[in-house]
Amino acid sequence: MHSFAGVARQRGKTLVYSTQLPLDKAILDNPLVDEPPLIPHPADNKLLSRAVADWLAGRIIAGEELPGARLTEPKLAELAGVSRSPVREALRILAGEGLVEIVPRLGAQVARVGADDVRELYACRTLLEPRCAALAVAALMPDDLLELDELRAFMERAVAEGDPRQFLTGNIDYFRALLGHCPNATLRELVELTWNKSVRYWSIFGRLPRYGEGSLALHAVLHEAVHAGDADAAERADRTILERALRTILETFEAPAA
């Protein structure tokens, strides 16, 4: 489990929890609405390895690179208009995010991602995670709320600063902190297993600039249930969050390439 205390010290900030953030309802319903192209051509960006990673992730999500397809450095370097070095680092980045697999003796290939896979995965998450959240809320002690408040404040600041990757980091840390209080160890382990398989899809959220705004609004309902000690409300709120996440991923796969 990640320790937020260390994150807070690194930033040197005092974080204050608040649920009062303006929100366009269209963003809550569809985080892809009215978005400009998200990924510039990597040769036009100074942060080459990250830019190439974003560009290649976009190709994978759009289906231009099919699951299981080999990803060779020379071909990608030519397509991206860069040298092989940033391509090599980009492949490492995407391997860490789960979108690329590094296979011994074969090299890099596109991970098995797609609509059918994500439906199966989120069916499991929806069965397990909301119940885990309910049990965790029922087991929380008053002192446990401080860490969750700090993480919630970090998520709010990430949205205010327009930083989707930081929001995603805070969101993951919040759920790890909350569900870590679930007294059912077996259920926690099963949830962790689904999270390990979800990493490749979380990387999609980190590339949607407005996803955090809608997610934050739904998350506020969960956080209020946490403060109220309302396990049933927390279970419902978590299920709603997961349902929106699934819709967003499927819409991303179905969206035409930019």
Backbone as a ProteinNet text record, in pm:
[ID]
protein_1_A
[PRIMARY]
MHSFAGVARQRGKTLVYSTQLPLDKAILDNPLVDEPPLIPHPADNKLLSRAVADWLAGRIIAGEELPGARLTEPKLAELAGVSRSPVREALRILAGEGLVEIVPRLGAQVARVGADDVRELYACRTLLEPRCAALAVAALMPDDLLELDELRAFMERAVAEGDPRQFLTGNIDYFRALLGHCPNATLRELVELTWNKSVRYWSIFGRLPRYGEGSLALHAVLHEAVHAGDADAAERADRTILERALRTILETFEAPAA
[TERTIARY]
84.6	0	87.9	51.3	130	109.4	212.3	201.6	184.9	70.9	49.6	132.7	166.5	244	373	438.5	560.9	534.4	423.3	388.5	365.3	296.6	265.7	393	491	615	692.1	691.4	764.6	707.1	576.5	514.7	521.5	540.8	553.8	431.1	315.2	190.3	97.5	10	-98.4	-223.5	-283.8	-397.3	-528	-627	-755.6	-864.3	-944.3	-1050.8	-1167.4	-1219.8	-1338.2	-1405.6	-1538.8	-1610.8	-1666.6	-1637.8	-1700	-1614	-1631.7	-1562.7	-1666.5	-1653	-1748.4	-1735	-1848.3	-1846.1	-1951.4	-1909.1	-2000.9	-2059.8	-2193.8	-2255.8	-2215.6	-2187.3	-2147.1	-2017.5	-1930.4	-1804.6	-1831.4	-1926.3	-1961	-2018.6	-2103.1	-2166.5	-2070.2	-1983.8	-1895	-1764.4	-1659.6	-1532.6	-1461.8	-1512.4	-1447.4	-1505.8	-1612.3	-1683	-1594.8	-1602.4	-1536	-1387.8	-1321.1	-1178	-1098.9	-992.6	-902.1	-818.3	-744.2	-654.2	-561.9	-548.6	-476.2	-326.4	-282.6	-143.5	-78.4	15.8	85.2	181	220.7	323	449	509.3	618.6	739	764.2	880.3	866.4	742.8	718.6	725.3	757.9	755	894.5	934.6	1069.6	1086	980.4	987.9	964	1065.1	1043.3	994.9	1057.8	1018.9	874	831.2	691.8	599.7	642.2	558.3	539.6	647.6	636.5	545.8	557.8	471.7	325.2	294.2	155.8	106.9	192.8	157.2	130.2	217.6	199.8	78.5	56.1	-63.6	-189.4	-188.6	-302.5	-326.8	-220.5	-233.9	-290.4	-245.1	-293.1	-441.1	-477.7	-616.8	-709.4	-660.8	-741.9	-747.5	-669.7	-670.9	-578.8	-493.8	-399.1	-284.8	-258.8	-163.4	-244.4	-259.6	-350.8	-291.2	-373.6	-324.9	-235.9	-120	-27.3	69.1	47.3	135	272.5	377.3	512.9	536.8	612.6	645.4	796.8	844.2	987.8	1035.9	1150.7	1204.8	1226.9	1286.4	1308.1	1178.4	1075.8	950.3	884.5	880.5	817.5	894.9	1027.5	1109	1080.6	1065	1035.2	897.1	797.3	662.1	654.3	728.1	722.4	814.9	910.1	1003.1	1106.8	1146.6	1245.5	1351.1	1453	1554.2	1502.4	1580	1535.8	1542	1626.3	1643.9	1514.4	1444	1316.7	1210.8	1215.2	1120.9	1145.4	1272.3	1306.6	1254.7	1274.3	1227.5	1074.8	1011.5	864.6	806.8	869.4	822.2	832.9	939	951.8	840.2	811	704.1	570.8	539.3	410.9	407.3	522.7	526.7	490.1	538.4	503.8	357	294.5	152.2	61.9	122.5	42.6	-7.8	24.4	-22.3	70.6	192.6	291.9	348.7	378.7	443.7	581.2	681.3	814.7	832.2	841.9	847.8	991.9	1048.1	1185.4	1201.8	1310	1349.9	1259.7	1149.2	1061.2	1058.2	1080	1076.7	941.5	912	789.1	671.6	554.6	432	316.1	209.2	91.2	23.6	-9.5	-78.5	-219.6	-276.5	-412.1	-514.2	-548.1	-646.7	-760.1	-879.7	-993.1	-1124	-1232.6	-1363.9	-1409.1	-1390.4	-1434.6	-1356.7	-1226.8	-1142.4	-1184.9	-1211.4	-1244.7	-1383.4	-1476.4	-1608.5	-1597.2	-1519.3	-1500.9	-1434.1	-1330.9	-1257.6	-1346.8	-1421.4	-1504.6	-1627.3	-1669.2	-1775	-1725.2	-1600	-1540.8	-1520.3	-1469.4	-1446.5	-1577.5	-1683.6	-1812.3	-1869.9	-1840.7	-1885	-1807.1	-1678.5	-1589.7	-1567.4	-1535.5	-1484.6	-1587	-1712.1	-1808.5	-1832.1	-1836.7	-1856.1	-1735.3	-1618	-1495.1	-1496.1	-1542	-1550.5	-1648.3	-1762.6	-1862.3	-1804.8	-1736.4	-1677.1	-1568.3	-1493.5	-1388.2	-1447.1	-1553	-1616.4	-1670	-1728.9	-1782.1	-1671.8	-1549.3	-1438.8	-1354.5	-1379.8	-1297.3	-1310.7	-1198.4	-1195.9	-1181.7	-1222.1	-1213.1	-1075	-969.7	-833.8	-798.6	-870.6	-841.4	-883.9	-971.2	-1026.1	-924.4	-825.2	-729.7	-654.6	-602.9	-529.5	-619.7	-745.1	-837.3	-871	-883.7	-906.9	-788.8	-668.4	-548.7	-541	-574	-571.7	-680.3	-796.1	-904.2	-860.6	-796.3	-750.5	-644.9	-558.8	-457.4	-523.3	-627.7	-700.7	-764.4	-822.9	-885.7	-784.4	-666.8	-566.1	-516	-503.3	-459.9	-559.2	-689.1	-790.8	-783.5	-768.1	-760.9	-641.2	-533.2	-411.4	-410.2	-516.8	-525.2	-423.2	-397.5	-295.8	-362.8	-404.8	-478.6	-395.7	-265.4	-183.3	-171.3	-156.9	-151.5	-285.2	-394.6	-525.9	-536	-492.1	-499.6	-417.9	-299.2	-216	-289	-347.6	-421	-542.5	-611.9	-730.4	-694.6	-588	-544.5	-502.6	-426.8	-382.4	-500.4	-602.9	-721.4	-788.2	-810.5	-879.6	-794.7	-663	-577.3	-585.3	-585.6	-593.4	-727.4	-836.1	-969.4	-987.6	-962.6	-989.9	-891.6	-780.9	-688.2	-747.4	-856.9	-923.8	-1028.5	-1051	-1147.6	-1096.9	-1177.1	-1130.3	-1124.6	-1180.4	-1180.3	-1055.6	-952.2	-824.6	-836.5	-918.7	-935.1	-998.4	-1098.4	-1162.6	-1063.2	-981.2	-878.1	-783.5	-743.5	-651.4	-715.5	-843.4	-913.1	-926	-955.4	-962.8	-826.9	-720.4	-585.3	-553.7	-600.3	-577.9	-644.9	-766.2	-833.9	-764.9	-711.3	-638.3	-514.7	-442.4	-322.5	-355.5	-473	-515	-574.3	-602.4	-664.8	-564.1	-437	-336.5	-336.8	-347.2	-343.5	-458.4	-571.2	-685.4	-677.7	-618.7	-599.6	-513.9	-420.7	-335.6	-417.9	-533.9	-623.6	-676.2	-720.2	-773.7	-669.1	-543.2	-436.4	-410.1	-470.5	-452.5	-579.3	-679.8	-802.5	-803.8	-773.5	-757.2	-874.6	-999	-1114.9	-1178	-1115.3	-1174.4	-1182.4	-1079.7	-1075	-1188.7	-1239.3	-1344.4	-1472.6	-1514	-1633.9	-1612.7	-1494.1	-1462.9	-1463.6	-1413	-1406.5	-1546.2	-1641.6	-1778.9	-1839.9	-1821.4	-1873.2	-1798.2	-1670.7	-1589	-1633.6	-1684.5	-1731.9	-1843.8	-1930.8	-2040.6	-1983.1	-1881.3	-1816.5	-1751.6	-1682.3	-1609.8	-1706.7	-1820.2	-1921.9	-1975	-1993.4	-2038	-1932.5	-1805.8	-1696.5	-1704.3	-1722	-1729.3	-1853.1	-1962	-2085.2	-2084.6	-1986	-1983.3	-2096.2	-2142.1	-2256.3	-2204	-2197.4	-2140.4	-2223.3	-2356.2	-2441.8	-2424.7	-2417.6	-2399.7	-2262.8	-2162.1	-2028.4	-2027.7	-2099.6	-2107	-2173.2	-2281.9	-2350.2	-2261.2	-2193.4	-2108.9	-1993.3	-1932.1	-1820.6	-1867.9	-1985.5	-2039	-2063.5	-2113.7	-2137.2	-2005.8	-1901.6	-1770.1	-1718.6	-1731.8	-1684.2	-1764.5	-1894.7	-1978.4	-1939.6	-1911.3	-1867.4	-1731.2	-1640.7	-1508.4	-1519.7	-1605.2	-1624.6	-1678.8	-1779.5	-1835	-1727.3	-1644.8	-1540.9	-1441	-1398.5	-1302.2	-1363.3	-1486.7	-1550.8	-1570.1	-1607.8	-1622.9	-1489.6	-1381.8	-1249	-1209.1	-1237.3	-1206.1	-1288.2	-1411	-1502	-1484.8	-1415.4	-1399.9	-1312.9	-1345.1	-1259.9	-1124	-1022.5	-887.7	-881.7	-801.4	-787.9	-706.3
-119.9	0	124.6	224	344.6	427.5	496.7	583.7	727	788.3	925.6	1021.9	984.5	1075.2	1114.5	1018.2	1047.1	1141	1122.5	1209.8	1351.8	1364.4	1496.3	1570.1	1499	1563.1	1611.6	1532.2	1571.5	1699.1	1716	1833.7	1953.5	1927.1	2034.8	2120.5	2062.8	2138.4	2084.3	2173.4	2130	2121.7	2003.5	1981.6	1992.1	2059.5	2079.9	2015.6	1931.2	1860.3	1952	1942.1	2016.7	1942.2	1944.3	1882.9	1989	2115.2	2221.7	2258.5	2186.8	2217.7	2230.3	2331.2	2344.1	2225.9	2185.9	2070.2	2084.6	2066.6	2061.2	1920.2	1908.1	1774.8	1693.5	1759.5	1685.4	1608.5	1664	1596.4	1471.1	1479.5	1363	1252	1290.5	1190.9	1135.5	1222	1179.3	1257.5	1198.7	1270.2	1289.7	1231.3	1244.8	1360.7	1426.6	1525.3	1647.3	1695.7	1819.3	1822.3	1708.2	1706.3	1726.2	1807.7	1814.6	1688.8	1662.8	1548.4	1551.3	1437.6	1433.4	1420	1360.7	1320.8	1388	1480.8	1542	1442.4	1472.7	1388.1	1397.8	1284.1	1286.1	1367.6	1380.7	1456.8	1605.5	1650.1	1789.5	1818.3	1719.7	1734.2	1712.7	1798.2	1788.6	1667.9	1626.6	1511.2	1386.8	1347.2	1250	1114.5	1058.5	923	919.5	1019.8	1025.1	1055.7	1143.8	1176.5	1054	978.5	857.3	755.8	745.5	653.5	691.6	820.3	865.3	839.5	867.2	844.4	696.6	610	467	414.1	464.9	425.6	461.4	579.1	618.7	523.4	476.9	381.5	247.6	205	78.5	89.1	197.5	215.4	228.2	293.1	311.2	186.4	83	-40.4	-39.3	64.3	68.8	-30	-65.1	-171.4	-281.1	-395	-498.6	-578.2	-632.8	-716.7	-829.7	-844.8	-948.9	-908.1	-791.5	-746.8	-710.3	-745.9	-711.9	-562.5	-503.8	-362.2	-350.2	-324	-317.3	-172.6	-153.1	-18	52.9	-12.5	59.3	108.9	23.7	63.2	178.3	167.1	271.8	402.8	394	515	586	507.9	567.5	631.6	563.2	618.2	745.2	745.5	858.7	972.3	944.1	1047.6	1079.9	977.7	997.1	887.6	895.5	790.7	670.9	564	442.9	456.7	543.7	554	592.1	700.5	731.4	624.8	554.7	445.1	333.8	301	194.7	230	355.7	398	402.3	441.8	445.1	305.5	206.4	68.5	24.4	66.7	34.1	100.5	225.8	297.2	224.5	186.6	121.6	-20.7	-85.7	-217	-202.3	-95.6	-70.3	-38.6	18.7	53.3	-61	-168	-283.9	-285	-182	-179.1	-256.1	-279.3	-351.4	-464.8	-575.7	-688.2	-710.3	-730	-761.3	-913	-980.7	-1126.6	-1170.6	-1256.7	-1303.7	-1362.1	-1323.3	-1370.9	-1320.4	-1256.5	-1202.3	-1049.7	-990.7	-845.8	-793.6	-671.2	-605.5	-641.1	-654.9	-676	-610	-582.9	-519.5	-617.6	-569.7	-654.2	-686.1	-789.9	-831.3	-738.9	-633.1	-538.4	-527.7	-506.6	-494.3	-491.5	-467.7	-450.3	-574	-692.5	-814.9	-837	-813.5	-830.2	-735.5	-611.2	-512.7	-539.5	-588.7	-623.3	-735	-837.7	-947.3	-899.2	-816.4	-767.6	-682.5	-590.5	-501.1	-572.2	-680.7	-761.9	-817.7	-861.1	-912.1	-800	-687.4	-575.4	-528.9	-525.2	-477.8	-573.1	-700.7	-797.6	-784.2	-756.6	-764.6	-630.8	-527.8	-405.1	-327	-310.5	-236.3	-301.5	-434.6	-502	-481.9	-485.1	-461	-319.8	-222.7	-85	-73.4	-142.3	-138	-193.1	-306	-364.9	-274.9	-209.2	-119	0	59.2	174.7	136.2	17.9	-27.5	-46.7	-71.9	-98	25.1	137.7	257.2	313.9	363.6	437.9	587	675.2	819.8	865.8	809.5	851.5	811.5	715.8	669.9	770.7	864	957.2	1060.5	1091.6	1196.3	1163.2	1040.1	1001.4	1009.8	966.2	969.9	1113.9	1202.3	1343.9	1403.8	1368.6	1420.7	1373.1	1246.9	1192.5	1255.7	1277	1343.7	1485	1556.5	1692	1690.8	1592.1	1579.1	1557.5	1475.7	1452.4	1582.1	1659.2	1785.3	1880.7	1887.8	1979.7	1935.8	1805.1	1755.8	1795.5	1786.4	1827.3	1977.6	2055	2200.5	2242.9	2165.4	2196.9	2132.2	2058.8	1995.7	1886.2	1807.3	1702.5	1565.4	1502.8	1375.8	1262.4	1261.8	1152	1162.8	1285.4	1303.2	1267.8	1303.2	1263.9	1112.6	1044.8	899.2	839.4	895	847.7	863.5	981.6	1005.1	915.7	892.8	808	664.4	612.1	475.7	466.9	567	565.7	573.1	650.2	661.2	524.4	456.3	328	222.3	228.4	134.6	160.9	287.1	321.6	279.8	306.8	272.1	121.1	51.6	-91.9	-170.4	-108.4	-172.5	-195.1	-124.8	-142.2	-253.2	-314	-424.7	-540.7	-591.2	-698.1	-836.2	-848.9	-977.6	-985.2	-1054.5	-1058	-1124.5	-1227.9	-1296.5	-1203.6	-1128.5	-1034	-927.1	-877.7	-780.1	-836.3	-961.5	-1023	-1037.2	-1070.5	-1083.9	-947.9	-844	-709.9	-668.6	-698.2	-664.9	-735.4	-857.6	-931.3	-860.7	-813.2	-742.2	-608.8	-544.8	-419.4	-442.7	-550.4	-579.9	-595.2	-648.2	-663.9	-534.5	-437.7	-313	-204.8	-226.2	-121.9	-72.8	-165	-126.6	-34	-47.2	39.7	170.6	167.5	292.3	389.4	336.9	425.7	504.1	451.5	525.6	648.8	631.8	745.8	856.3	815.9	914.5	995.2	955.4	1026.5	1100.1	1105.1	1179.5	1304.6	1421.2	1542	1576	1543.1	1586	1471.7	1356.1	1242.8	1269.6	1330.2	1351.5	1436.5	1530.5	1619.6	1541.8	1458.2	1378.3	1274.4	1213.3	1111.7	1171.6	1294	1359.5	1382.9	1416.6	1439.9	1311.2	1199.8	1072.1	1029	1056.7	1020.8	1096.5	1220	1298.4	1225.7	1157.7	1081.7	968.4	901.5	795.7	852.1	963.3	1018.8	1067	1119.6	1159.6	1038	926.1	802.9	751.5	766.5	727.8	808.4	939.5	1025.3	994.2	956.7	927	786.5	706.8	567.5	485.4	524.9	459.8	355	230.7	124.2	99.8	102.6	77	186.1	312.7	423	414.3	372.8	357	248	139.7	30.5	77.7	152.5	204.1	302.1	390.6	491.1	426.5	324.7	257.3	186.6	127.3	59.5	160.7	277.8	382	426.3	441.3	480.3	376.2	249	142.3	136.7	158.3	155.3	266.9	384.3	494.9	464.8	407.8	374.6	277.7	177.8	80.8	150.3	235.1	306.6	389.2	455.8	541.1	460.4	346.8	263.3	213.4	166.4	115.2	225.3	345	457.6	495.3	484.3	515.4	419	289.5	189.3	213.1	259.2	273.4	407.4	503.8	637.3	629.3	704.9	705.9	765.2	715.7	768.6	913.4	993.8	1137	1155.3
0	0	0	-80.2	-86.5	39.6	83.4	199.8	153.7	182.8	140	221.3	345.7	429	358.6	293.5	220.6	104.3	34.1	-77	-28.2	84.5	137.9	178.2	237.1	277.2	154.8	47.9	-71.9	-131.2	-122.3	-180.9	-87.7	41.9	138.1	149.7	130.3	132.5	240.6	293.2	380.2	295	289.3	200.9	279.1	220.6	286.9	202.5	265.5	193.1	162.4	41.6	1.9	-112	-114	-226.4	-320	-294.1	-371	-491.1	-601	-725.2	-836	-924.2	-1034.7	-1129.1	-1187.1	-1276.3	-1383.9	-1507.4	-1620.5	-1625.8	-1624.7	-1623.7	-1745.5	-1857.8	-1977.8	-1953.8	-1870.3	-1840.2	-1759.3	-1666	-1585.3	-1672.8	-1768.3	-1854.2	-1958.9	-2011.3	-2120	-2114.5	-2055.6	-2043.7	-2176.1	-2285.6	-2415.3	-2495.7	-2443.4	-2523.2	-2550	-2674.6	-2716.2	-2684.6	-2689.2	-2662.6	-2790.8	-2786.7	-2901.2	-2904.7	-3013.5	-3015.5	-2894.2	-2825.2	-2699.4	-2717.3	-2828.5	-2839.4	-2959.9	-2938.2	-3050.4	-3114	-3236.7	-3297.8	-3212.8	-3176.5	-3079.3	-3122	-3251.8	-3295.5	-3263.1	-3231.7	-3199.4	-3049.8	-2970	-2825	-2768.9	-2673.1	-2618.1	-2526.3	-2457.5	-2367.8	-2451.5	-2525.8	-2631.6	-2583.5	-2480.5	-2440.7	-2394.2	-2315.6	-2270.4	-2388	-2477.4	-2593.2	-2682.2	-2704.7	-2785	-2716.5	-2584.3	-2509.8	-2526.4	-2516.2	-2532.6	-2675.3	-2771.6	-2912.4	-2939	-2888.8	-2911.1	-2834.8	-2712.5	-2637.7	-2716.2	-2778.9	-2860.1	-2976.1	-3039.2	-3149.1	-3099.2	-2980.7	-2924.1	-2888.8	-2821.7	-2779.2	-2899.4	-3006.2	-3126.7	-3214.4	-3178.3	-3255.1	-3375.6	-3386.1	-3497.6	-3477.2	-3354	-3321.6	-3252	-3314.7	-3266.7	-3150.1	-3062	-2952.3	-3004	-2942.3	-2982	-3091.5	-3154.1	-3262.8	-3208.8	-3283.1	-3243.1	-3261.8	-3171.3	-3175.1	-3188.3	-3308.4	-3331.4	-3326	-3267.6	-3251.8	-3385.4	-3485.5	-3611.6	-3676.3	-3678.1	-3740.4	-3664.8	-3532	-3452.3	-3462	-3463.3	-3475.5	-3607.4	-3713.6	-3843.9	-3844.4	-3787.7	-3783.7	-3699.8	-3588.2	-3496.1	-3538	-3625.5	-3667	-3562.5	-3485.2	-3379.6	-3390.2	-3306.2	-3302	-3222.6	-3220	-3150.6	-2999	-2946.8	-2801.2	-2728.5	-2768.5	-2700.3	-2721.8	-2835.3	-2858.8	-2757.6	-2736.3	-2640.7	-2500.6	-2460.6	-2328.2	-2323.8	-2433	-2438.1	-2420.8	-2480.7	-2466.1	-2319.8	-2250.9	-2108.2	-2027.1	-2061.9	-1991.9	-2008.5	-2130.5	-2156.8	-2102.6	-2092.6	-2027.5	-1880.5	-1816.3	-1676.6	-1658.7	-1762.3	-1755.4	-1801	-1853.9	-1891.5	-2034.1	-2112.3	-2251.1	-2344.9	-2301.2	-2380.3	-2296.1	-2358.7	-2290.9	-2353.5	-2268.9	-2316.4	-2304.8	-2419.1	-2423	-2449.5	-2364	-2386.6	-2527.1	-2592.7	-2725.8	-2838.3	-2803.3	-2906.4	-2906.7	-2791.7	-2781.5	-2735.3	-2773.7	-2727.9	-2817.8	-2754.8	-2831	-2757.4	-2831.2	-2771.9	-2676.8	-2558	-2460.5	-2510.8	-2452.1	-2490.6	-2425.3	-2493.6	-2442.4	-2543.7	-2493.8	-2584.2	-2508.2	-2580.3	-2517.5	-2442.1	-2500.3	-2432.8	-2303.4	-2308.6	-2190.3	-2078.2	-2114.2	-2010.6	-1952.2	-2033.4	-1979.6	-1875.9	-1907.3	-1812.4	-1684.5	-1700.9	-1584.9	-1494.8	-1554.6	-1472.7	-1417.1	-1478.1	-1415.9	-1283.1	-1282	-1157	-1056.6	-1103.5	-1011.2	-947.6	-1027.9	-975.8	-871.8	-883.5	-783.3	-652.9	-664	-547.8	-477.4	-555.4	-496.1	-414.4	-462.1	-380.5	-243.6	-241.6	-112.3	-22.6	-80.6	-5.1	53.3	-25.5	22.5	138.8	129.8	236.8	367	358.9	479.1	536.4	447.6	493.6	568.4	513	577.6	715	723.9	852.6	956.4	910.2	1002.1	1031.6	964	982.2	1123.6	1173	1298	1266	1358	1328.9	1283.8	1341.2	1304.6	1161.2	1104.3	968.9	862.8	901.1	802.9	757.1	840.7	804.8	677.3	666.4	546.4	423.5	436.5	323.1	284.6	383.4	354.2	278.4	319.7	253.4	108.4	87.1	-48.6	-134.7	-76.1	-149.2	-189.4	-98.4	-129.1	-239.3	-237.6	-342.4	-478.7	-483.2	-607.5	-657.7	-566.6	-605.4	-665.4	-602.3	-652.8	-789.9	-810.9	-941.3	-1050.6	-1020.6	-1117.8	-1142.2	-1035	-1049.3	-1133.1	-1124.7	-1200.3	-1338.6	-1371.8	-1502.8	-1524.1	-1419.6	-1426.7	-1410.7	-1521.3	-1510.1	-1452.1	-1476.4	-1422.4	-1270.6	-1219.9	-1074.9	-1011	-1079.4	-1028.6	-1019.8	-1123.6	-1125.6	-1011	-987.8	-876	-742.9	-721.2	-596.9	-583.8	-694.5	-692.9	-654.7	-714.7	-682.4	-536.3	-489.5	-350.1	-253	-289.9	-203.9	-188.1	-300.3	-292.2	-222.3	-241.1	-168	-17.6	19.6	161.8	220.5	147.9	197.6	207.6	97.1	94.7	180.7	215.7	308	445.7	476.3	605.7	603.5	487.8	481.2	566.1	660.9	749.2	683.6	564.2	493.4	404.9	453.3	382.2	245.2	234.8	106.9	4.5	46.7	-44.2	-88	4.8	-32	-138.2	-122	-217.5	-355.7	-359.3	-487.2	-556.3	-478.2	-534.7	-590.2	-516.4	-561.9	-693.9	-707.8	-832	-949.7	-930.5	-1039.8	-1067.5	-963.6	-985.5	-1070.5	-1043.3	-1121.6	-1269.8	-1299.3	-1438.2	-1495.4	-1407.4	-1451.5	-1488.1	-1454.9	-1475.7	-1619.8	-1715.6	-1857.1	-1892.9	-1823	-1852.3	-1773.9	-1656.8	-1582.8	-1662.3	-1741.2	-1820.7	-1922.3	-1962	-2051	-1979.2	-1854.5	-1779.2	-1765.1	-1747	-1731.3	-1856.6	-1968.1	-2094.7	-2138.2	-2052.2	-2081.8	-1994.3	-2050.7	-1969.5	-1880	-1920.8	-1841.9	-1762	-1766.3	-1694.5	-1544.4	-1489.1	-1345.1	-1292.4	-1370.7	-1322.7	-1292	-1387.1	-1363.1	-1256.6	-1256.4	-1156.5	-1016.3	-1004.4	-873.8	-816.3	-902.7	-856.2	-801.1	-871.3	-822.1	-696	-693.4	-577.6	-452.6	-471.1	-356.4	-283.1	-358.5	-297.1	-211.7	-263.3	-186.1	-61	-75.7	39.8	148.1	106.6	204.3	279.4	207.4	272.3	370.3	333.2	423.3	552.4	540.4	659.5	744	677.4	750.5	809.6	772.8	817.8	758.7	640.3	574.7	476.3	518.7	435.9	310.2	323.6	207.8	101.8	145.9	51.4	-15.5	59.4	1.9	-104	-78.6	-175.7	-304.6	-291.5	-410.9	-487.2	-414.2	-478.6	-552.9	-493.3	-559.1	-685.6	-679.3	-798.2	-911	-877.1	-976.9	-1041.4	-959.9	-1011.9	-1110.6	-1076.1	-1163.5	-1293.1	-1284	-1404.2	-1500.2	-1447.4	-1533.7	-1594.6	-1515.6	-1567.3	-1684.9	-1670.1	-1778.7	-1903.3	-1886.7	-2002.2	-2072.4	-1993.2	-2050.1	-2131.6	-2078.4	-2150.4	-2281.9	-2275.2	-2397.5	-2500.2	-2455.3	-2548.5	-2610.2	-2533.1	-2584.7	-2694	-2671.6	-2774.1	-2901.5	-2884.2	-2997.8	-3070.5	-3005.1	-3064.4	-3188.6	-3293.4	-3414.5	-3383.6	-3450.9	-3431	-3473.1	-3397.6	-3430.3	-3557.9
[MASK]
++++++++++++++++++++++++++++++++++++++++++++++++++++++++++++++++++++++++++++++++++++++++++++++++++++++++++++++++++++++++++++++++++++++++++++++++++++++++++++++++++++++++++++++++++++++++++++++++++++++++++++++++++++++++++++++++++++++++++++++++++++++++++++++++++

